[in-house]
Amino acid sequence: MTDKMAALFKDPEHARTYAERPKKIIPGFDGLHRIMAQLIAEASPANTLVVGGGGGLELKTLIDALPEARFCAVDPSAEMVAQGRAYLGDPASVDWVEGYVFDAPETRFDAATCMLTLHFVPDDGAKLETLKAIHSRLKQGAPFVMAHVSVDKNDPASERQFDRYIRFSSDSGLDPEVIEKAHERVRTQLNCVGPARDEELLRQAGFGEIEQVFQGLSWHGWVAYA
């Protein structure tokens, strides 16, 4: 993650208003979370690793779907962790880790998610190391669900894809000032790669049975198994 992006998620105001934005920028956001929870629930997990879990949105869906399970939520932003605690009412079933996935317990989890997060991680070896760290914390055959912006910035068509991203946000009623700042960030600071590269990274990290289960414009989601 770039320094600018890290600073953004440490901004208390950004953290406080975070929950309002995903539905306005991701087509089918509620459906994406329902798909995530359904696929994780197939494993009947007792414990699930939630990478980038600050904010609490995916945790809310998972807790509702799996009320008897425990969750380990990892996020590098203290502000986002605080927001997640407040949003969820600080449930006893969630263990919070302020840090990156490398700081998570080396427990063998029954399942894992990484939602709206990996596109911040540079593809300079860091994406692969992040996925390997997730894989190493999963039991054999455990499901892993990830979703994020998946656009190859070297493809000339990427400009059209980013324009659609911004247009969807605008048509959803997102504040114009917020959209203008997002417009600059997604083009200059987002470390996204295309779907083929995302799937290649999953394979290199040791995951198999890779299946794309979601697409909403430039947002893609997969399930894969350790």
N, C-alpha and C positions, 0 to 999 in steps of 0.2 A: 504494500500500500504506500502511495506517495505521502510525503509529509503533509501536503495540503489536505489530502483526503483524511489522514489520521486526525488532523486538527479539526476538520469538520465534525467528525463524530465525537470529539471531545467538547464541542460547543454545547453548553447546557441548553440553549434555546433549540438547537437542531435536535438534540435528544428528546426534549420535552414534546416537540411537535412531530416526532418521527412517525408515530402510529397513523397520522392523517395521510401520509404521502403514498405508500405502496399501492393502495387501491386506485389512486389517481394516475399512476404511471405504468401499472402492469395490467394488461388486458387479462381478465379472468383470474384475478388474484385470489378470490375466495375459492374458486375451483382448484387452483394450484395447491392451496393448503389442504383442501379435502383430499386431493390425490396423494399428497405427501403423507398425510395421516393414515390413509387407507393402506398404502404400501408398507409403511412402518408397522402398522398393526398386524399385518399378515404374519409377522415373525413373533407375535405375542411377547414383545420384549419386556423384561423386568427393568432394564436400564438402557437409556438412549443418550448418546452424545450429541449435543446440539452446538455446532460450530457457528460462531457469529450470532449467538442467541440473545445478545443484548437487545432491548426493545420489547422482547417478549411475545411478538406476534405469532410466530410458529409454535412457540411453547404453549400458548393458549389453546391452539387447535389440537396439539398433541396431548395436553393434559385432559381436555374434554374427551378425546378418543380413547385415552389409556389412563383412566383415573387411578389405577392401582400401581402404575409404573413410577420409576424414579428417572430423573433427568439431570445430566451434567451440562450446564450451559456455559460456554466459553466465549468471552468477548474482550478485546483489548482496551475498550473504553469504559472507564469507571462511570462516566455519565450515562452511557447506554445500559450498563448493568443496573444502575440506580433506577433508570426509567423502566426497565423490565421488571424489577422488583415491585415498583409502584403500580405498574399496569396490571400485574398478575395478583397483587395483594400479598406478595412474598410467600408463596406456598411452601410448605415443608418438603414437598416432593422434588424441589429443584435445588441442586447444589451449584453455586455460582463460582466460576473461576475467572478472575480478571487477568487476561493474558491471551496468548495464542494457543492453537491446538497442541503445540509442543509442551505447553504448561499443564495440559489436562492429565489426569491420572492415567497411568498405563494399564488401566483395567481393560479387560476384554469385554466391550459393550455388545449388547444384543443387536443394536441398530445405531445409525447415525444420520444426521442431516447437515447440510451446509447450504442455507437458503440466502440468496441475494448477497453473497459474500465473496465468492472466488474471483469475480470479475475485478476486485480491488487488488488482487495479488499479482505481481509481475510474472510474466512467463520467461524468467531468466534462471529457472531452476526452482524458484520459490513455489510456483503452483504445484509442481510435481512433488516437492518435499512436503507441502501441506497435505496433498492427497495421500502420500505414503504414510504420513503421521496418523491420518484418520484410519487408513487400512490397518496399520499395526495395532490399533486399539479396538479392532473388531474381531468377534469370533468368526471362525470359518463359516461362510455362507450367510453372514449377516447382511441385511439390506442397507444400502446407503443411498439417500435421495439428495440430489443437489439441483439448484436452479439459479440462474443469473442471466445477465445480458451476454449473449453469445454472437459476436460480430467480428469478422476478420477485418481489421482496420486497413489492411493492405489491398483489400478488394474494392475496386471503384464503386461497387454497389453499396458499400458501407455508408456513404453519405445519405443515400436514399433511406436506408434503414434507420439511421439516427434521426433524420428528419421526421420519419413516421413516429418514432419514439417521442419526440418533442411535441408533435401534433396531437398525439393521443393525450398527453399530459395537459396540453392547452384545452382540448375539447372536454376534458374531465373537470375543468374549472380550477386547476392549480394556479396559484398566484403568479402573475406574469413576471414579477421580479425573481421568484424562485425558479421559474422556467428558464429565464435568461442565464442564471448562474448554473443551472443544470446543463444547459446547452453547451457551455464552455467546458464543464467538467467531463461530460461523457466523451467529448472529442479529444481532450488533451490529457486527462488524468485517469480515465477508466482503463484498466489493464485487461480488457476483454480479448478473447480469441474466438475464432469461428467454431461451429459445432464439430467439424471433423477433428480439429485440434483438441477440443475438450474431451472427445471420446478417446483420442490417442493417449492423452494424459491419464485418463482413468485406467486404460489397459496397462500403461507403463507402471502405474502405481500398484498393480496387482489385482485390480477388479475385473470381474467377468460378468457375463450375461447382461451386458450393457444395453439398456433400452430407453429411447427417448419417449417420455410419457406426457410431455407438455410443450406447447409452443403458443405464445401470444406475441405476435410481431417479432421483435428481436430477443424476447425472453424465452429461454429454453430450459427444460427440466428433464432429468434422467433418473432412473433407478439402476443401480449396479450392485454386485454382490461380492463380498470379500472372499 
